[in-house]
Amino acid sequence: MGRYTASLDIMDSNPFIVIEVVDTHFPSLETFDTFLRMSKESPFLIFFYYLSKGPYFNQVIKPKRRNGYFTFRFSHFISDGSFVSALESGVT
């Protein structure tokens, strides 16, 4: 879990960021329900990174320079109590 550290404000414009790494199985129903509830009650964004589905569901853009930043593009996330497919919603 992480968030912007220059400010301690917890608000929609400064949410907690969670990256759920899915390796062998999706989270349990109890965990998934907790993610939905957390994102509905507090400013949480939960992104899903599928290890076995590499470039099909995820995109990692490597930096051109040695000290550059990686860019991740996720295909699914939870926001405001809803599981969203970025591909279907137009968010990329």
Residue frames relative to the residue before (quaternion, step in Angstrom):
aa qw qx qy qz dx dy dz
M 1.0000 0.0000 0.0000 0.0000 0.00 0.00 0.00
G 0.0924 0.8098 -0.5751 0.0700 3.54 -1.01 0.70
R 0.0013 0.7831 -0.6215 -0.0218 3.51 -1.29 0.22
Y 0.6901 -0.4638 0.3648 0.4191 3.53 -1.35 0.23
T 0.2733 -0.8270 0.4749 0.1259 3.62 -0.57 1.11
A 0.5352 0.6352 -0.4201 0.3654 3.63 1.16 -0.15
S 0.7688 0.2180 -0.1260 0.5879 3.57 1.24 -0.34
L 0.3446 -0.7436 0.5366 0.2007 3.58 -1.06 0.72
D 0.4281 0.7074 -0.4615 0.3215 3.57 1.27 0.06
I 0.1467 -0.7496 0.6390 0.0909 3.54 -1.01 0.87
M 0.2801 0.7460 -0.5460 0.2586 3.54 -0.26 1.30
D 0.7222 -0.4441 0.2966 0.4395 3.58 -1.26 0.20
S 0.6872 0.4717 -0.2935 0.4682 3.59 1.03 -0.66
N 0.7590 0.2425 -0.1422 0.5873 3.60 1.30 -0.20
P 0.0825 0.8600 -0.5002 0.0582 3.63 0.67 1.08
F 0.5456 -0.5228 0.5203 0.3980 3.50 -1.40 0.13
I 0.2095 -0.7621 0.6019 0.1145 3.57 -1.07 0.79
V 0.0476 -0.7808 0.6229 -0.0097 3.56 -0.81 1.07
I 0.1105 -0.7626 0.6334 0.0710 3.59 -0.95 0.88
E 0.1650 -0.7808 0.6001 0.0547 3.54 -0.55 1.24
V 0.2032 -0.7855 0.5768 0.0950 3.57 -0.53 1.21
V 0.1518 -0.7894 0.5932 0.0449 3.56 -0.62 1.21
D 0.0875 -0.8227 0.5617 0.0095 3.56 -0.42 1.26
T 0.8454 0.0837 -0.0155 0.5274 3.60 0.34 -1.21
H 0.8071 0.0222 0.0038 0.5899 3.60 1.15 -0.49
F 0.5649 -0.5808 0.4734 0.3456 3.52 -1.28 0.49
P 0.6259 -0.5338 0.3804 0.4226 3.66 -1.11 0.42
S 0.6030 -0.5583 0.4229 0.3820 3.57 -1.19 0.54
L 0.6591 -0.5087 0.3753 0.4075 3.56 -1.24 0.40
E 0.6269 0.5367 -0.3280 0.4597 3.59 1.03 -0.78
T 0.6640 0.4879 -0.2951 0.4838 3.60 0.94 -0.88
F 0.6508 0.5220 -0.3117 0.4548 3.57 0.94 -0.91
D 0.6474 0.5071 -0.3091 0.4777 3.60 0.98 -0.86
T 0.6279 0.5232 -0.3293 0.4729 3.60 1.07 -0.74
F 0.6228 0.5278 -0.3342 0.4711 3.60 1.00 -0.78
L 0.6598 0.5076 -0.3109 0.4586 3.60 0.89 -0.93
R 0.6750 0.4946 -0.2908 0.4639 3.58 0.91 -0.93
M 0.6459 0.5238 -0.3242 0.4509 3.60 0.92 -0.90
S 0.7069 0.4642 -0.2778 0.4556 3.57 0.87 -0.90
K 0.6383 0.5148 -0.3275 0.4694 3.58 1.19 -0.45
E 0.7408 0.4269 -0.2140 0.4724 3.58 1.02 -0.84
S 0.7916 0.1586 -0.0564 0.5874 3.59 1.14 -0.62
P 0.5683 -0.6015 0.4222 0.3701 3.60 -1.17 0.35
F 0.2107 0.7531 -0.5813 0.2248 3.56 0.13 1.38
L 0.0833 -0.7282 0.6760 0.0764 3.53 -1.18 0.72
I 0.0892 -0.8021 0.5904 0.0123 3.56 -0.66 1.12
F 0.1220 -0.7997 0.5873 0.0257 3.57 -0.59 1.20
F 0.2793 -0.7566 0.5716 0.1512 3.57 -1.07 0.78
Y 0.0993 -0.7772 0.6210 0.0192 3.55 -0.86 1.08
Y 0.1913 -0.8080 0.5536 0.0646 3.57 -0.48 1.25
L 0.3503 -0.7767 0.4867 0.1927 3.60 -0.36 1.24
S 0.7427 0.4288 -0.2450 0.4522 3.60 0.78 -0.97
K 0.7008 0.4654 -0.2688 0.4690 3.61 1.21 -0.27
G 0.1800 -0.8727 0.4471 0.0780 3.55 1.34 0.34
P 0.8715 -0.0085 0.0002 0.4903 3.58 -0.63 -1.07
Y 0.5538 0.6174 -0.4102 0.3792 3.62 1.16 -0.33
F 0.8009 0.2342 -0.1161 0.5387 3.61 0.84 -0.97
N 0.7648 0.2790 -0.1490 0.5613 3.59 1.12 -0.56
Q 0.1080 -0.7681 0.6226 0.1037 3.52 -1.20 0.43
V 0.0818 -0.7679 0.6347 0.0266 3.54 -0.86 1.02
I 0.1407 -0.7805 0.6066 0.0554 3.54 -0.66 1.13
K 0.2868 -0.7908 0.5207 0.1456 3.55 -0.44 1.24
P 0.5481 -0.6366 0.4288 0.3324 3.58 -1.07 0.70
K 0.4855 -0.6595 0.4928 0.2941 3.54 -1.15 0.64
R 0.7317 0.3277 -0.2025 0.5623 3.56 1.19 -0.58
R 0.6492 -0.5463 0.3713 0.3771 3.53 -1.21 0.49
N 0.7692 0.3308 -0.1865 0.5140 3.60 0.96 -0.77
G 0.3999 0.7331 -0.4626 0.2978 3.59 1.21 0.42
Y 0.5292 -0.6202 0.4841 0.3177 3.54 -1.36 0.00
F 0.4248 -0.6449 0.5661 0.2884 3.55 -1.21 0.59
T 0.1924 -0.7435 0.6241 0.1438 3.55 -1.19 0.53
F 0.1454 -0.7804 0.6043 0.0679 3.57 -0.84 1.00
R 0.0946 -0.7567 0.6430 0.0715 3.55 -1.07 0.76
F 0.1788 -0.8039 0.5650 0.0512 3.55 -0.61 1.21
S 0.3756 -0.7483 0.5020 0.2168 3.57 -1.05 0.70
H 0.7896 0.1783 -0.1061 0.5775 3.63 1.18 -0.41
F 0.0766 0.7875 -0.6085 0.0607 3.54 -1.11 0.72
I 0.3299 -0.6932 0.5969 0.2331 3.55 -1.35 0.24
S 0.1131 0.7705 -0.6156 0.1208 3.52 -0.92 1.04
D 0.8559 0.0310 -0.0539 0.5133 3.59 -0.98 0.89
G 0.7272 -0.4648 0.2407 0.4440 3.57 0.96 0.88
S 0.6829 0.4546 -0.2872 0.4945 3.60 1.23 0.23
F 0.3603 -0.6839 0.5924 0.2272 3.54 -1.17 0.76
V 0.0780 -0.8347 0.5443 -0.0292 3.56 -0.56 1.19
S 0.2675 -0.7027 0.6328 0.1848 3.53 -1.11 0.78
A 0.3909 -0.7393 0.4982 0.2287 3.57 -0.52 1.16
L 0.6239 0.5572 -0.3383 0.4310 3.57 1.07 -0.69
E 0.7172 0.4368 -0.2474 0.4833 3.60 0.96 -0.87
S 0.7035 0.4726 -0.2712 0.4563 3.60 1.07 -0.69
G 0.5139 -0.6542 0.4162 0.3670 3.58 1.24 -0.27
V 0.5342 0.5911 -0.4159 0.4385 3.60 1.28 0.05
T 0.1221 0.7950 -0.5877 0.0881 3.58 -0.67 1.03
